[in-house]
Amino acid sequence: MISVQVNAEQRRVEEGTSLAALLHEMGKDHSGIAVAMDGSVVTRSEWQNVTLRDGSRIEIMTAVQGG
């Protein structure tokens, strides 16, 4: 198990977990979100290819309509 930080909250995941798998587990694998890891935006097409590392910092932002 490794420890990652998701929106300032510590979370334990299996070593080798992809960003896509984490987002799916959290129910966040839908449109309308943007994800950054360690300060860099990760495009949706790369989520499956990005492997989480111990200490990774993930920020998940949700688009909100307003006016």
C-alpha positions in Angstrom: 0.0 0.0 0.0 1.1 3.6 -0.7 -0.2 6.9 0.6 -1.5 9.6 -1.7 -3.1 13.0 -1.0 -6.5 13.6 -2.7 -7.8 17.2 -2.2 -5.7 17.5 1.0 -7.0 14.2 2.4 -4.7 11.2 2.9 -5.8 8.0 1.2 -4.2 4.5 1.0 -4.2 2.7 -2.4 -2.5 -0.4 -3.8 0.9 0.1 -5.3 0.6 0.3 -9.1 -2.9 1.9 -9.0 -3.6 4.1 -12.0 -5.1 7.5 -11.7 -8.1 6.2 -13.7 -8.6 3.4 -11.1 -8.5 5.8 -8.2 -11.1 8.1 -9.9 -13.3 5.2 -10.7 -13.1 3.9 -7.1 -14.1 7.4 -5.9 -17.0 7.7 -8.4 -15.2 10.7 -10.0 -14.6 9.2 -13.4 -17.2 11.3 -15.2 -17.1 14.4 -17.4 -17.1 17.8 -15.8 -13.9 17.3 -13.8 -10.3 18.3 -14.2 -7.4 16.5 -12.4 -4.0 17.7 -11.5 -1.2 15.5 -10.1 1.8 17.0 -8.4 0.9 20.4 -9.8 0.4 19.4 -13.4 -2.9 18.9 -15.2 -3.5 15.3 -16.4 -5.7 15.1 -19.5 -8.5 12.5 -19.4 -6.8 10.5 -22.2 -3.8 10.0 -19.9 -5.6 8.9 -16.7 -5.2 5.2 -17.5 -1.4 5.7 -18.2 -0.6 7.6 -15.0 0.5 5.4 -12.1 0.2 6.8 -8.6 3.4 7.0 -6.5 3.8 7.2 -2.8 3.3 10.8 -1.8 1.5 11.9 -5.0 -0.7 14.9 -4.6 -4.0 14.8 -6.6 -6.4 17.7 -7.0 -9.8 16.9 -8.4 -11.8 20.0 -9.5 -15.5 19.9 -10.5 -17.0 22.3 -13.0 -20.0 24.2 -11.6 -22.5 26.1 -13.6 -23.5 29.5 -12.4 -24.3 32.9 -13.5 
